[in-house]
Amino acid sequence: MHPLIQQPAPPNWHLLPEVQTAMQSGTHVLAYYQLELPTEKASQLPAMAYKVANGQTIGTQNADEIARLTAYTATVVWCSPPTPLPEASEWVRGCFVLGFPVGLVQQDLGALQTVLFGKISMGGRIRWQDVWIPPALAKRWQGASFGTQGIRHLVQAKPDSTLLMAIFKPCLGETPATLAESLYQQAITGTHLVKDDEILSDASMDAGLQRLEACLGALEKAKTETGKTPLYAFNLNGPAHELLLRAERYLAAGATAFLFNYLAYGLPMLQALATQLSQKIPIIAHPALGGAFYGSTSHGLSPALVFGTLPRLAGADACLFPSPYGSVCLPMADALAVQRALLCEHSGLKPVFPVPSAGIVATMVPAILGDFGRDVIINAGTGIMEAEGGAVAGATAFLSQL
């Protein structure tokens, strides 16, 4: 395993003695938060942590009710001393860990998000940084069906192989036949995966089936010539009430992988798809809308949660996130935290492929491998499709560096 994966995500909150004790009990989901307060209110940090614990669970200050509802109340596991913000001395920042009884969330990712961060997400400068799920609960969520080794097996790659994924560029305004020809050109190069662009939508299930049929024909043609075929990550889209039905229809028609905009449709929808499609087809999670969740360092969610832990729990087999190199940059520290969240040992869940994305070109491959190791999917759109010499030459340039 790449050495970076063995390091706990800073600030190593999992290793705090109080947190370790809470983990050993296995009775609580643990959530780690960052809170910013005006300097004159710094002493109120422990009280604020208690207020969040109470407000996100029983929500009462009545002493009799608090005593009666102990089994349903979050507890403050640990609280840090506040420290001044270097960029704003009139503010301090502190962190705390809360423990939530597992019965409040069960196997429901919607409930998990609501209980751990629902109302308080609108309460000012507070950020949900991380979460720990007890092993018994995490196993009921199941996680990825395929994960890193499962996807490698599907594309006939070696166990330590770095994979290449191409993206249709452009995709809008193209006919199924045009997309199929583009897919064929990638398939014969040895590219491991090809995905739809996330904005490609289908007016109806029949339109999606026509596009899928054309592309599967291209894959079959390439297979007869090369003996191999890439996974084609077909963008699963449509009205929410039809998604499970569409997924089954596309699977029956021969779909080999799905691309899914899990933040736009919701983590519970991803979880429902992963449960219904378990062991049948891998799901590639696309982070469209992600910036609305992690864009501030003072509130929202951390990138490691948005692009790592939460989609991994929901059942994604590979997760795209902004790379530190390209057109939509994520700071390196955050990108590596996402990687750790996807690959680290977590209650028996399979490791999930990190896919640093956006503006990737072939000359970046050595840096990506140096920073992320070999457990990674290199993902490129215009870097392949608009390369000098054409898309085949573009893919070949990437593959030559893996």
C-alpha positions in Angstrom: 0.0 0.0 0.0 1.2 3.5 -0.8 2.8 5.0 2.4 0.6 8.0 2.4 -2.4 5.7 3.0 -1.1 4.5 6.3 -1.1 8.0 7.8 -4.3 9.0 9.6 -5.9 12.2 8.2 -4.7 15.2 10.1 -5.3 16.2 12.9 -5.2 12.6 13.9 -8.4 12.8 15.8 -8.9 9.1 15.7 -5.9 8.6 17.9 -7.1 10.8 20.8 -7.5 8.6 24.0 -11.1 9.8 24.5 -12.0 8.9 20.9 -10.3 5.5 21.0 -12.3 4.7 24.1 -15.5 5.7 22.3 -14.6 3.6 19.3 -14.0 0.5 21.4 -17.6 0.6 22.6 -18.9 0.5 19.1 -22.2 2.0 20.2 -21.8 5.5 18.7 -21.2 7.2 15.3 -18.4 9.7 16.0 -18.4 13.0 14.1 -15.5 15.5 14.1 -16.3 19.2 13.8 -14.5 22.5 13.5 -16.1 25.6 15.0 -15.0 29.3 14.7 -16.1 31.8 17.3 -15.3 35.5 18.0 -12.3 35.8 20.3 -14.4 37.2 23.2 -16.5 34.0 23.1 -13.5 31.6 23.0 -14.3 30.2 26.5 -17.8 29.2 25.2 -16.4 26.4 22.9 -17.2 23.5 25.3 -20.7 24.9 25.9 -21.2 25.3 22.1 -20.2 21.7 21.6 -22.8 20.6 24.1 -25.4 22.8 22.5 -24.7 21.1 19.1 -24.9 17.7 20.7 -28.2 18.5 22.3 -29.7 20.4 19.4 -28.9 17.7 16.8 -30.6 15.0 18.9 -33.2 15.6 21.6 -33.3 19.4 21.4 -34.6 20.2 24.9 -33.2 21.9 27.9 -35.8 20.4 30.3 -33.8 18.5 32.9 -36.3 15.8 33.3 -36.5 15.2 29.6 -32.7 15.2 29.3 -32.5 12.5 32.0 -35.2 10.4 30.4 -33.8 10.6 26.9 -30.1 9.8 27.6 -30.1 6.9 25.2 -31.0 9.3 22.3 -28.7 12.1 23.2 -25.4 12.9 21.5 -22.5 13.3 23.9 -19.3 15.4 23.8 -16.4 13.0 23.5 -13.6 15.5 23.2 -13.1 19.3 22.8 -9.9 21.1 21.9 -8.7 24.4 23.3 -9.5 27.3 20.9 -6.6 28.8 18.9 -6.5 32.2 17.1 -7.0 32.2 13.4 -3.8 33.5 11.7 -5.8 35.3 9.0 -8.3 36.8 11.4 -7.1 37.5 14.9 -10.5 38.5 16.1 -11.7 34.9 15.6 -10.6 31.6 17.2 -11.0 28.1 15.9 -11.6 25.0 18.0 -12.6 21.4 17.3 -14.7 18.8 19.0 -16.0 15.2 18.6 -19.5 14.2 19.3 -20.8 10.6 19.7 -24.3 9.8 18.3 -26.1 6.6 19.3 -26.2 4.3 16.3 -29.9 3.8 16.5 -30.4 7.4 15.3 -29.0 6.7 11.9 -29.1 2.9 11.3 -28.3 2.2 7.6 -29.8 5.5 6.3 -27.3 8.0 4.8 -30.1 10.6 4.7 -30.6 10.2 8.4 -26.8 10.2 9.0 -26.4 13.6 7.3 -29.5 15.1 8.9 -28.6 14.0 12.5 -24.9 14.8 12.3 -25.1 18.1 10.4 -28.7 19.0 9.3 -29.8 22.0 11.3 -26.4 23.0 12.6 -25.1 23.3 9.0 -27.1 26.6 8.9 -25.7 27.8 12.3 -22.7 29.8 11.2 -19.0 29.0 11.0 -19.1 25.3 11.7 -17.7 22.6 9.5 -18.2 18.9 9.5 -14.7 17.5 9.0 -14.9 13.7 9.4 -17.0 10.8 10.6 -16.2 7.3 12.0 -18.8 4.5 11.7 -18.7 1.5 14.0 -17.7 -1.7 12.1 -21.1 -3.4 12.7 -23.0 -0.5 11.1 -20.5 0.1 8.3 -20.8 -3.6 7.2 -24.6 -3.2 6.9 -23.9 -0.4 4.5 -21.7 -2.8 2.5 -19.8 -0.1 0.5 -18.3 -0.9 -2.9 -19.2 -4.1 -4.7 -16.0 -4.0 -6.9 -13.6 -1.4 -5.6 -10.0 -1.2 -6.8 -9.3 -4.8 -7.4 -12.7 -5.6 -8.8 -12.4 -2.9 -11.4 -8.9 -4.0 -12.3 -10.2 -7.6 -12.8 -13.0 -6.3 -15.1 -10.6 -4.6 -17.4 -8.1 -7.4 -17.2 -5.4 -5.3 -15.6 -2.7 -6.4 -13.2 -3.3 -6.0 -9.4 -1.0 -3.0 -9.1 -1.9 -1.3 -12.4 -2.8 2.4 -12.6 -5.8 2.7 -15.0 -6.7 5.3 -17.6 -10.2 6.7 -18.2 -11.1 8.8 -21.1 -14.1 11.2 -21.3 -16.2 12.0 -24.4 -15.4 15.5 -25.4 -17.6 16.9 -26.8 -20.7 14.8 -26.0 -23.6 17.2 -26.4 -25.1 17.5 -29.9 -23.5 14.2 -30.9 -25.4 11.2 -32.4 -25.2 7.8 -30.8 -23.2 6.7 -33.9 -20.7 9.5 -33.4 -20.2 8.7 -29.7 -19.8 5.0 -30.6 -17.1 5.8 -33.1 -15.3 7.9 -30.4 -15.6 5.0 -28.0 -14.2 2.6 -30.5 -11.2 4.7 -31.1 -10.4 4.7 -27.3 -11.2 0.9 -27.0 -8.5 -0.1 -29.5 -5.8 1.9 -27.8 -6.1 -0.1 -24.6 -7.7 2.7 -22.5 -9.2 0.9 -19.5 -12.4 3.0 -19.0 -14.4 5.5 -21.0 -17.1 7.6 -19.5 -19.9 9.9 -20.6 -19.6 13.5 -19.7 -21.7 14.2 -16.5 -23.9 16.7 -18.4 -25.0 14.2 -21.0 -28.6 13.4 -20.3 -31.2 11.3 -22.0 -34.7 12.7 -22.9 -36.2 9.2 -22.3 -35.2 5.7 -21.4 -35.5 4.7 -25.0 -33.1 7.4 -26.0 -30.6 6.1 -23.5 -31.0 2.6 -24.7 -30.3 3.7 -28.3 -27.1 5.4 -27.2 -26.1 2.4 -25.1 -26.8 0.0 -28.0 -24.6 1.9 -30.4 -21.7 2.2 -27.9 -21.9 -1.5 -26.9 -21.6 -2.4 -30.6 -18.4 -0.3 -30.8 -17.0 -2.2 -27.8 -17.8 -5.5 -29.3 -16.1 -4.5 -32.6 -13.0 -3.5 -30.6 -13.0 -6.7 -28.6 -12.9 -8.8 -31.8 -9.8 -6.9 -32.9 -7.9 -6.6 -29.7 -9.3 -9.2 -27.3 -10.0 -6.6 -24.7 -12.7 -4.1 -24.0 -12.8 -1.0 -21.7 -15.6 -0.4 -19.2 -18.0 2.1 -20.6 -19.4 4.3 -17.8 -22.8 5.1 -19.1 -24.3 8.3 -17.4 -27.3 7.1 -15.5 -29.8 10.0 -15.4 -33.4 10.8 -15.5 -36.3 11.5 -13.1 -35.4 10.1 -9.6 -38.5 7.9 -9.5 -37.3 6.1 -12.7 -33.6 5.7 -11.9 -33.8 2.2 -10.4 -35.9 1.0 -13.3 -33.6 2.6 -15.8 -30.6 1.1 -14.1 -32.1 -2.4 -14.4 -33.1 -1.9 -18.1 -29.6 -0.6 -19.0 -28.0 -3.4 -17.1 -30.2 -6.0 -19.0 -29.2 -4.3 -22.2 -25.5 -4.9 -21.5 -24.3 -1.8 -19.6 -20.8 -2.4 -18.2 -20.5 0.5 -15.7 -22.5 3.5 -14.6 -21.5 7.1 -14.1 -23.7 8.8 -11.4 -23.9 12.4 -10.3 -24.3 11.4 -6.6 -24.4 14.9 -5.1 -27.0 16.2 -7.6 -29.2 13.1 -7.0 -28.3 12.6 -3.4 -26.2 10.1 -1.5 -29.3 8.0 -0.5 -30.0 7.5 -4.3 -26.5 6.3 -4.8 -26.9 4.0 -1.8 -30.2 2.6 -3.3 -28.5 2.0 -6.7 -25.5 0.3 -5.1 -27.8 -1.9 -3.1 -30.0 -2.9 -6.1 -27.0 -3.4 -8.4 -24.8 -5.1 -5.8 -22.1 -7.4 -7.4 -23.6 -6.7 -10.9 -22.0 -3.5 -12.2 -19.5 -0.9 -10.9 -20.6 2.7 -10.2 -18.3 5.6 -10.9 -19.3 8.6 -8.7 -19.1 12.0 -10.3 -18.8 15.1 -7.9 -20.8 17.7 -9.9 -22.1 20.3 -7.4 -19.3 19.4 -5.0 -18.1 23.0 -4.6 -21.3 24.0 -2.9 -20.4 21.6 -0.1 -16.7 22.1 0.5 -16.0 25.6 -0.9 -15.4 27.3 2.4 -12.9 26.3 5.1 -15.2 27.8 7.7 -18.4 25.9 7.1 -19.9 23.1 5.0 -18.2 19.7 4.7 -14.5 18.8 4.2 -13.5 17.5 0.8 -12.5 14.1 2.4 -16.2 13.7 3.5 -17.7 14.9 0.2 -15.5 13.0 -2.2 -14.3 10.2 0.0 -15.9 8.8 3.1 -19.6 9.4 2.2 -19.7 8.1 -1.4 -17.5 5.2 -0.3 -20.1 4.3 2.4 -22.9 4.7 -0.1 -21.3 2.1 -2.5 -19.3 3.9 -5.1 -16.5 1.9 -6.7 -14.5 4.9 -7.9 -14.8 8.6 -7.0 -13.9 11.6 -9.1 -12.6 14.7 -7.3 -10.8 17.9 -8.3 -7.1 17.3 -8.7 -4.4 19.5 -7.4 -3.0 20.1 -10.9 -5.7 20.9 -13.4 -8.4 23.4 -14.2 -10.4 23.1 -10.9 -7.7 22.7 -8.3 -8.1 21.2 -4.8 -5.3 21.9 -2.4 -2.8 19.0 -2.2 -3.5 18.4 1.5 -7.2 18.0 0.8 -6.7 15.8 -2.2 -4.5 13.5 -0.3 -7.1 13.4 2.5 -9.7 12.3 -0.1 -7.3 9.6 -1.2 -6.8 8.3 2.3 -10.6 8.3 2.9 -11.1 6.2 -0.2 -8.3 3.7 0.3 -7.7 3.4 4.1 -8.9 0.4 6.1 -12.4 1.1 7.1 -14.5 -1.6 8.9 -13.9 -4.2 6.2 -15.1 -2.0 3.3 -13.3 -2.5 0.0 -10.9 0.3 -1.0 -12.3 2.6 -3.7 -10.4 4.1 -6.6 -9.4 7.8 -6.3 -9.9 9.6 -9.6 -8.2 13.1 -9.5 -9.8 15.0 -12.3 -10.3 18.2 -14.3 -7.8 19.6 -16.8 -5.5 16.5 -16.7 -2.9 16.3 -19.5 -0.3 13.6 -20.2 2.6 15.5 -18.9 1.0 15.5 -15.4 1.0 11.7 -15.1 4.4 11.4 -13.4 3.4 13.9 -10.8 0.1 12.1 -10.2 1.8 8.8 -9.7 4.4 10.4 -7.5 1.8 12.0 -5.3 -1.0 9.4 -5.3 0.8 6.1 -5.9 -0.5 3.5 -8.3 -3.9 3.0 -6.8 -5.4 5.7 -8.9 -7.4 6.2 -12.2 -6.0 8.8 -14.5 -9.0 10.7 -15.9 -8.7 12.9 -19.0 -11.2 14.5 -21.4 -9.8 17.2 -23.6 -6.3 16.0 -22.7 -7.1 12.9 -24.8 -9.8 14.0 -27.2 -8.1 17.2 -28.3 -4.5 16.1 -28.2 -2.2 16.9 -31.1 -2.6 14.0 -33.5 -6.1 13.1 -32.4 -7.7 11.1 -29.7 -5.9 7.9 -30.4 -2.5 9.7 -30.1 -3.8 11.4 -26.9 -4.7 8.1 -25.2 -1.4 6.5 -26.4 0.6 9.4 -24.8 -1.1 8.8 -21.4 -0.8 5.0 -21.6 2.9 5.2 -22.4 3.5 6.8 -18.9 1.6 4.3 -16.8 
